[in-house]
Amino acid sequence: MPRPVDHQTQIEIEAAAFRTLRNHLMEERPDVQNIDLMNLAGFCRNCLARWMQEAAKARGIDLTKDQAREAFYGMPYETWREANQTAATETQQKAFETSFAENVTKKT
């Protein structure tokens, strides 16, 4: 049975796991398409960036959309798109419309 941890340690563990996810998507798997993430999991790199921007704003910190995205792409968004993004198929686009409506539009 895992031992209980204090609140600060819990935050640090969660932050480390989050950084590992971010680095995995940025460094190990830049080939994974955002549309596939969105269609399968209901979030993508842009969602992660938006969540970071929202968390910063809630703490009175200005973080632009571009700054937040660069934290998840490791470079400017447009540069990443040019290097890694492939054209979406019609099937992917239809699935995305549904996933976006269910996971983003409802929440904003």
C-alpha positions as a LaTeX table, in Angstrom:
\begin{tabular}{lrrr}
\hline
Residue & $x$ (\AA) & $y$ (\AA) & $z$ (\AA) \\
\hline
Met1 & 0.00 & 0.00 & 0.00 \\
Pro2 & 1.49 & 3.37 & $-0.95$ \\
Arg3 & 2.25 & 5.71 & 1.88 \\
Pro4 & 0.26 & 8.93 & 2.01 \\
Val5 & 2.08 & 12.03 & 0.85 \\
Asp6 & 1.70 & 15.63 & 1.86 \\
His7 & $-0.05$ & 18.12 & $-0.42$ \\
Gln8 & 3.16 & 19.74 & $-1.72$ \\
Thr9 & 4.69 & 16.35 & $-2.56$ \\
Gln10 & 1.49 & 15.37 & $-4.38$ \\
Ile11 & 1.68 & 18.58 & $-6.44$ \\
Glu12 & 5.34 & 17.89 & $-7.28$ \\
Ile13 & 4.58 & 14.31 & $-8.34$ \\
Glu14 & 1.69 & 15.44 & $-10.53$ \\
Ala15 & 3.82 & 18.21 & $-12.05$ \\
Ala16 & 6.58 & 15.72 & $-12.84$ \\
Ala17 & 4.12 & 13.38 & $-14.54$ \\
Phe18 & 2.71 & 16.31 & $-16.51$ \\
Arg19 & 6.21 & 17.38 & $-17.63$ \\
Thr20 & 6.88 & 13.82 & $-18.72$ \\
Leu21 & 3.70 & 13.81 & $-20.83$ \\
Arg22 & 4.62 & 17.17 & $-22.34$ \\
Asn23 & 8.16 & 16.06 & $-23.14$ \\
His24 & 6.94 & 12.76 & $-24.54$ \\
Leu25 & 4.63 & 14.54 & $-27.00$ \\
Met26 & 7.21 & 17.21 & $-27.79$ \\
Glu27 & 10.39 & 15.15 & $-28.07$ \\
Glu28 & 9.55 & 11.46 & $-28.40$ \\
Arg29 & 6.34 & 11.60 & $-30.44$ \\
Pro30 & 6.07 & 14.78 & $-32.52$ \\
Asp31 & 4.67 & 12.50 & $-35.22$ \\
Val32 & 1.48 & 11.93 & $-33.24$ \\
Gln33 & $-1.10$ & 14.16 & $-34.86$ \\
Asn34 & $-3.21$ & 16.49 & $-32.74$ \\
Ile35 & $-6.32$ & 15.40 & $-34.62$ \\
Asp36 & $-5.68$ & 11.78 & $-33.59$ \\
Leu37 & $-5.13$ & 12.80 & $-29.95$ \\
Met38 & $-8.35$ & 14.80 & $-30.01$ \\
Asn39 & $-10.34$ & 12.05 & $-31.69$ \\
Leu40 & $-9.08$ & 9.32 & $-29.35$ \\
Ala41 & $-8.61$ & 11.14 & $-26.05$ \\
Gly42 & $-10.65$ & 14.32 & $-26.31$ \\
Phe43 & $-7.63$ & 16.62 & $-25.94$ \\
Cys44 & $-4.51$ & 17.57 & $-27.88$ \\
Arg45 & $-1.40$ & 19.71 & $-27.50$ \\
Asn46 & $-3.45$ & 22.85 & $-28.11$ \\
Cys47 & $-5.81$ & 21.85 & $-25.29$ \\
Leu48 & $-2.85$ & 21.33 & $-22.96$ \\
Ala49 & $-1.55$ & 24.78 & $-23.92$ \\
Arg50 & $-4.97$ & 26.34 & $-23.35$ \\
Trp51 & $-5.23$ & 24.67 & $-19.94$ \\
Met52 & $-1.80$ & 26.04 & $-19.02$ \\
Gln53 & $-2.83$ & 29.51 & $-20.18$ \\
Glu54 & $-6.05$ & 29.31 & $-18.15$ \\
Ala55 & $-4.16$ & 28.15 & $-15.04$ \\
Ala56 & $-1.72$ & 31.04 & $-15.41$ \\
Lys57 & $-4.55$ & 33.53 & $-15.85$ \\
Ala58 & $-6.28$ & 32.20 & $-12.72$ \\
Arg59 & $-3.10$ & 33.08 & $-10.84$ \\
Gly60 & $-2.83$ & 36.57 & $-12.35$ \\
Ile61 & $-0.04$ & 35.62 & $-14.75$ \\
Asp62 & $-0.12$ & 36.78 & $-18.36$ \\
Leu63 & 0.71 & 33.91 & $-20.69$ \\
Thr64 & $-0.10$ & 34.38 & $-24.34$ \\
Lys65 & $-1.60$ & 31.67 & $-26.52$ \\
Asp66 & 1.66 & 31.55 & $-28.50$ \\
Gln67 & 3.78 & 31.24 & $-25.34$ \\
Ala68 & 1.59 & 28.47 & $-23.99$ \\
Arg69 & 1.68 & 26.59 & $-27.29$ \\
Glu70 & 5.45 & 26.86 & $-27.51$ \\
Ala71 & 5.63 & 25.15 & $-24.10$ \\
Phe72 & 3.97 & 22.10 & $-25.70$ \\
Tyr73 & 5.56 & 22.17 & $-29.12$ \\
Gly74 & 9.11 & 23.13 & $-28.14$ \\
Met75 & 9.02 & 25.72 & $-30.93$ \\
Pro76 & 6.58 & 28.18 & $-32.42$ \\
Tyr77 & 3.32 & 26.44 & $-33.36$ \\
Glu78 & 3.58 & 27.29 & $-37.06$ \\
Thr79 & 7.11 & 25.85 & $-37.21$ \\
Trp80 & 5.90 & 22.61 & $-35.62$ \\
Arg81 & 2.95 & 22.42 & $-38.00$ \\
Glu82 & 5.20 & 22.81 & $-41.03$ \\
Ala83 & 7.57 & 20.13 & $-39.77$ \\
Asn84 & 5.12 & 17.59 & $-38.35$ \\
Gln85 & 1.49 & 18.06 & $-39.26$ \\
Thr86 & 0.00 & 15.97 & $-42.02$ \\
Ala87 & $-3.23$ & 16.56 & $-43.89$ \\
Ala88 & $-6.28$ & 15.17 & $-42.11$ \\
Thr89 & $-8.43$ & 12.64 & $-43.87$ \\
Glu90 & $-12.16$ & 13.19 & $-44.30$ \\
Thr91 & $-12.79$ & 10.50 & $-41.66$ \\
Gln92 & $-10.45$ & 12.23 & $-39.20$ \\
Gln93 & $-12.10$ & 15.58 & $-39.85$ \\
Lys94 & $-15.60$ & 14.20 & $-39.22$ \\
Ala95 & $-14.46$ & 12.50 & $-36.02$ \\
Phe96 & $-12.76$ & 15.73 & $-34.96$ \\
Glu97 & $-15.96$ & 17.74 & $-35.37$ \\
Thr98 & $-17.71$ & 15.35 & $-32.99$ \\
Ser99 & $-14.83$ & 15.22 & $-30.50$ \\
Phe100 & $-14.39$ & 18.99 & $-30.50$ \\
Ala101 & $-18.09$ & 19.52 & $-29.88$ \\
Glu102 & $-18.10$ & 16.98 & $-27.04$ \\
Asn103 & $-14.83$ & 17.98 & $-25.38$ \\
Val104 & $-14.22$ & 21.65 & $-26.10$ \\
Thr105 & $-17.35$ & 23.47 & $-27.22$ \\
Lys106 & $-19.46$ & 22.17 & $-24.32$ \\
Lys107 & $-16.87$ & 23.35 & $-21.79$ \\
Thr108 & $-16.25$ & 26.86 & $-23.09$ \\
\hline
\end{tabular}
